[in-house]
Amino acid sequence: MAVIDLSMPELNGLEATRRIRQSLPDTEVLIFTMHESEELIREVLGAGARGYLLKSDAVRQLIPAVESLSQKKPYFAGRVSEVLLDGFLKGGQVTLEGPAAERLTSREREVVQLLAEGNSNKQIARLLDLSVKTVETHRTAAMRKLELNSLPDLVRYAVRMQIIQA
């Protein structure tokens, strides 16, 4: 079992969840975070998390969440349950809606996070072992999908969507 916060530097919890589930598919992932953004909840579930717990609920729900996942049962409380129910009522699936409906790839999201954290294209290329041109391509694709025109817009998006903390 892995207990992961969404707000980790360099490798965010969403990408960590994807990598864990890809490398170790039997590993149960519990997201333990202060973020309750509907889009993040949907993305984390899509990445393979089987539990989602807000830090504000930790005192009374952390042990039940860990016990549930250790028995291979999902654990969702409060707001997450509402998102799941809404998705079901809208046609049986959990989907993104709105202008950012075209999802970012995991690499695009990683580049967005690193840019919003203040890294340059060159620094990101070094961190991710990519060429600067490839980083620029991911940045451009993310900004196009999100309909953003500048780096400050991208940073505001990252803060609003809780990819980074302000």
C-alpha positions as CSV (number, residue, x, y, z in Angstrom):
1,M,0.0,0.0,0.0
2,A,1.1,3.5,-0.7
3,V,-0.2,6.7,1.0
4,I,0.5,9.6,-1.3
5,D,0.0,13.4,-1.0
6,L,-0.8,15.2,-4.3
7,S,1.5,18.1,-3.6
8,M,4.9,16.6,-3.8
9,P,7.8,18.5,-5.4
10,E,9.0,17.4,-8.9
11,L,6.9,14.3,-9.0
12,N,3.3,15.1,-8.1
13,G,1.0,12.6,-6.5
14,L,-1.0,12.0,-9.6
15,E,2.1,11.0,-11.6
16,A,3.4,9.0,-8.7
17,T,0.1,7.1,-8.6
18,R,0.3,6.3,-12.3
19,R,3.8,5.1,-12.0
20,I,3.1,2.9,-9.0
21,R,0.0,1.3,-10.5
22,Q,1.9,0.7,-13.8
23,S,4.9,-0.8,-12.1
24,L,3.1,-2.6,-9.2
25,P,-0.5,-3.0,-10.3
26,D,-1.4,-4.9,-7.1
27,T,-0.4,-1.9,-4.9
28,E,-3.3,-0.1,-3.3
29,V,-2.9,3.7,-3.5
30,L,-4.5,6.0,-0.9
31,I,-4.4,9.7,-1.8
32,F,-4.0,11.7,1.5
33,T,-4.3,15.3,0.7
34,M,-5.9,18.7,1.6
35,H,-7.1,19.1,-2.0
36,E,-10.7,18.5,-2.9
37,S,-10.8,19.8,-6.5
38,E,-13.3,17.8,-8.5
39,E,-10.9,17.6,-11.5
40,L,-8.1,16.3,-9.3
41,I,-10.3,13.7,-7.7
42,R,-11.4,12.5,-11.2
43,E,-7.8,12.4,-12.5
44,V,-6.5,10.5,-9.5
45,L,-9.2,7.9,-9.8
46,G,-8.3,7.6,-13.5
47,A,-4.7,7.1,-12.5
48,G,-5.6,4.1,-10.4
49,A,-5.9,5.4,-6.8
50,R,-8.3,3.2,-4.8
51,G,-8.8,5.6,-1.9
52,Y,-9.0,9.3,-1.4
53,L,-8.9,10.9,2.0
54,L,-8.8,14.6,2.9
55,K,-6.3,15.5,5.6
56,S,-9.1,17.4,7.5
57,D,-10.8,14.0,7.9
58,A,-7.7,12.1,9.0
59,V,-8.4,11.9,12.8
60,R,-11.5,9.8,12.3
61,Q,-11.0,8.3,8.9
62,L,-7.3,7.4,8.3
63,I,-7.4,4.1,10.1
64,P,-10.6,2.9,8.4
65,A,-9.2,4.0,5.0
66,V,-6.0,2.1,5.5
67,E,-7.9,-1.0,6.8
68,S,-10.3,-0.8,3.8
69,L,-7.4,-0.7,1.2
70,S,-5.5,-3.4,3.0
71,Q,-8.6,-5.6,2.4
72,K,-8.5,-4.6,-1.3
73,K,-11.6,-2.5,-0.9
74,P,-11.8,1.1,-2.1
75,Y,-12.2,3.9,0.3
76,F,-13.9,7.2,-0.6
77,A,-15.6,9.6,1.8
78,G,-17.4,12.9,1.7
79,R,-16.7,14.9,-1.4
80,V,-15.2,12.0,-3.4
81,S,-18.3,10.0,-2.9
82,E,-20.3,12.9,-4.4
83,V,-18.0,13.1,-7.4
84,L,-18.4,9.3,-8.0
85,L,-22.2,9.5,-7.6
86,D,-22.4,12.5,-10.0
87,G,-20.4,10.6,-12.6
88,F,-22.6,7.6,-12.3
89,L,-25.8,9.7,-12.6
90,K,-24.3,11.5,-15.7
91,G,-24.1,8.2,-17.6
92,G,-22.2,5.7,-15.6
93,Q,-18.7,7.2,-16.0
94,V,-16.5,9.7,-14.3
95,T,-15.5,12.2,-16.9
96,L,-14.0,15.7,-17.0
97,E,-16.2,18.5,-18.2
98,G,-15.7,22.1,-19.2
99,P,-13.0,23.9,-21.2
100,A,-10.1,21.7,-19.9
101,A,-12.0,18.5,-20.9
102,E,-9.2,17.6,-23.2
103,R,-6.9,15.9,-20.6
104,L,-3.2,16.6,-20.3
105,T,-0.9,13.7,-20.8
106,S,1.0,12.7,-17.7
107,R,4.2,14.2,-19.2
108,E,2.4,17.5,-20.0
109,R,1.1,17.7,-16.5
110,E,4.6,17.0,-15.1
111,V,6.0,19.8,-17.3
112,V,3.1,22.2,-16.2
113,Q,3.9,21.4,-12.5
114,L,7.7,22.0,-13.0
115,L,7.1,25.2,-14.9
116,A,4.7,26.5,-12.2
117,E,7.3,25.6,-9.6
118,G,9.6,28.1,-11.3
119,N,11.8,25.8,-13.4
120,S,13.1,26.8,-16.8
121,N,12.7,24.7,-19.9
122,K,16.4,23.8,-19.6
123,Q,16.1,22.8,-16.0
124,I,13.0,20.6,-16.8
125,A,14.8,19.0,-19.6
126,R,17.6,18.0,-17.3
127,L,15.2,16.8,-14.5
128,L,13.2,14.7,-16.9
129,D,16.1,13.6,-19.1
130,L,14.5,15.2,-22.2
131,S,15.6,17.6,-24.8
132,V,14.7,21.3,-24.4
133,K,12.7,21.1,-27.6
134,T,10.7,18.2,-26.2
135,V,9.9,20.2,-23.1
136,E,8.8,23.1,-25.2
137,T,6.6,20.8,-27.3
138,H,4.9,19.5,-24.1
139,R,4.5,23.1,-22.8
140,T,2.9,24.2,-26.0
141,A,0.6,21.3,-26.2
142,A,-0.5,21.8,-22.6
143,M,-1.1,25.5,-23.1
144,R,-3.1,24.8,-26.3
145,K,-5.3,22.2,-24.5
146,L,-5.9,24.5,-21.6
147,E,-6.5,27.5,-23.9
148,L,-3.8,29.5,-22.1
149,N,-1.5,32.2,-23.6
150,S,1.3,32.9,-21.2
151,L,3.4,31.4,-18.4
152,P,1.6,33.5,-15.7
153,D,-1.7,32.0,-17.0
154,L,-0.2,28.5,-16.7
155,V,0.9,29.2,-13.1
156,R,-2.5,30.5,-12.2
157,Y,-4.1,27.4,-13.7
158,A,-1.7,25.2,-11.7
159,V,-2.6,27.0,-8.5
160,R,-6.3,26.9,-9.2
161,M,-6.2,23.2,-10.0
162,Q,-4.0,22.5,-7.0
163,I,-1.2,21.1,-9.1
164,I,1.0,23.3,-6.9
165,Q,0.4,25.2,-3.8
166,A,0.4,29.0,-3.8
